[in-house]
Each structure stands twice: as structure tokens, then as C-alpha cells.
Amino acid sequence: MGEIAEMMLNGFYCEQCGCLIDGEETGYPRLCEDCAEEERPHKRKRNRKKAKRK
């Protein structure tokens, strides 16, 4: 296995895009902030109408 692939599996680089995450090896593959944000489902913002008070 290549050195970069090994570093991705150890969590040094993002497993999806290959960027440096934080310089620490965690021992498991992980995603950078940008890739993790793309993976999360976006919450819908609800437009709640305020009741008019008289």
C-alpha cells in the first residue's frame, strides 16, 4: 500500500479529498470539515408566521 493511502486510513489525511486534517493520526479514517459538511443532510428552515396581536 502507498504511503498516502496508509495515512488516509490512519486519519492523517481526509479519506474523501486527501487534504491534511489537523496533523494528528487517530488510527481510523475520517473526513475534513468540508467533506463532513457535505455528508450531513441540511435541515430545512421553517417559515413560521407570527400571530398578529390586537
C-alpha positions as CSV (number, residue, x, y, z in Angstrom):
1,M,0.0,0.0,0.0
2,G,1.2,3.5,-0.7
3,E,2.3,5.9,2.0
4,I,-0.6,8.4,1.3
5,A,-3.2,5.6,1.3
6,E,-1.8,4.5,4.7
7,M,-2.0,8.0,6.1
8,M,-5.7,8.3,4.9
9,L,-6.5,5.0,6.7
10,N,-4.8,6.3,9.8
11,G,-6.8,9.6,9.8
12,F,-3.9,11.9,9.0
13,Y,-5.5,12.9,5.6
14,C,-9.2,13.2,4.7
15,E,-10.5,9.9,3.3
16,Q,-12.5,11.7,0.6
17,C,-10.4,14.6,-0.7
18,G,-7.0,13.9,0.7
19,C,-6.4,17.2,2.5
20,L,-4.4,17.4,5.7
21,I,-6.9,17.5,8.6
22,D,-5.1,18.6,11.8
23,G,-1.8,16.8,11.8
24,E,-2.8,14.0,14.2
25,E,-3.2,10.3,13.4
26,T,-6.3,8.9,15.1
27,G,-6.0,5.4,13.8
28,Y,-9.2,5.4,11.8
29,P,-10.3,7.1,8.5
30,R,-12.1,10.4,8.9
31,L,-13.4,13.4,6.9
32,C,-12.2,17.0,6.9
33,E,-14.8,19.7,7.9
34,D,-15.8,20.5,4.3
35,C,-16.4,16.9,3.3
36,A,-18.2,16.2,6.6
37,E,-20.5,19.2,6.0
38,E,-21.4,17.8,2.5
39,E,-22.3,14.4,4.0
40,R,-24.7,15.9,6.6
41,P,-28.3,16.4,5.5
42,H,-29.3,20.0,5.6
43,K,-32.1,21.0,7.9
44,R,-34.9,22.9,6.3
45,K,-35.7,26.3,7.8
46,R,-39.3,26.7,8.5
47,N,-41.0,30.0,7.9
48,R,-43.2,30.4,11.0
49,K,-45.7,33.2,10.8
50,K,-46.2,35.2,13.9
51,A,-49.7,35.6,15.1
52,K,-50.9,39.2,15.0
53,R,-51.9,40.6,18.3
54,K,-54.6,43.2,18.7
